[in-house]
């Protein structure tokens, strides 16, 4: 006997008017009382999980047990929109952007960039133009030697301190405009392989740790060296907290709350940041962070557990259960380091190799030491733009690999 739809799915069925026949096929609930229209995005035969696309570009996940037998039979043989065939192949060298807009009938593919000062970007653009003209990053400059512009990728950067109101730091088409971070290499690579419009959305600030400032929802208090460590929305005086933001003082996860709220505000006003957008889907996350955690044993020894919880929390917060995740090590850190930076590198690599179905083939790790041109994360790599370009390119390629698996 089939189960009755749980409340979330029941709400989804009742709101089926939000869907259109252009989005796919007609589906029927297990008891035959409800029908709705949606486009199949993915189906996992092992778990029975079904993911469909809504008209506004968001996704809905539920179990096959809530569908009719005819729908389940369809799932067994149906192709999905997330198949590798929806992405182009990456060439050895990216060509210049063609100046064309993306297919605006498709939902915007959103990639959210998070972390601390590494992700902020302190690459000075001056030397980069010379390198691009010499052929190192040829797609960055046109025949006239001017910066190229991608008209299919929007570059948005917002920043806040804690859960205070965010400020727009940059909005526009993907091009060089001021100091750069990894978003340039990321945006060009995911933009090249994607027919749909792409939004690179960076929401972060410097000097923040995963073990405290960016601690994600679901993190429980623990002890380290006999000292209590706060869980999400806890404080040193009240490690457990009550689940609500703490008023008037910093708390565990305060920066997580702020960065996520800032990113969501952009998505709530999508047409402002991507004119003509017809909805969106959060396709992936990029994470470059660790400089602050490496200085605190309570944080770097728990980094792997916190990173896994971060991935789960982000997917839940953005209703993106299948979103991919790319993380990168600190540029100065060599494999085998026994310090806190090495512990963080090991943790990132372990998460990428984790066989858990929620992580396997959905998380990638980029070892950045061979890509760095010197300096350290705390010194912002001396502002060398090639460091930021090399790491951005590698992170972008890693995301493409995940998308096409």
Secondary structure by P-SEA (a helix, b strand, c coil): ccccccaaaaaaaaaccccccccbbbbbcccccbbbbbbbccccccccbbbbbccccbbbbbbcccccaaaaaaaaccccccccccbbbbccccccccccccccccccbbbbbbbcccccccccccaaaaaaaaccccccccccccccccccbbbbbbbbcccccccccccccccccccccaaaaaaaaaaaacccbbbbbbbbccccccccccccccbbbbbcccbbbbccccccccccccccccccccccaaaaaaaaaaaaaaaaaccccccccccccccbbbbbbcaaaaacaaaaaaaaaaaaaaaaaaaaaaccccbbbbbbcccccccccccaaaaaaaaaaaaaacccccccccbbbbbcccccccccccccccccaaaaaaaaaaaaaaaaaaaac
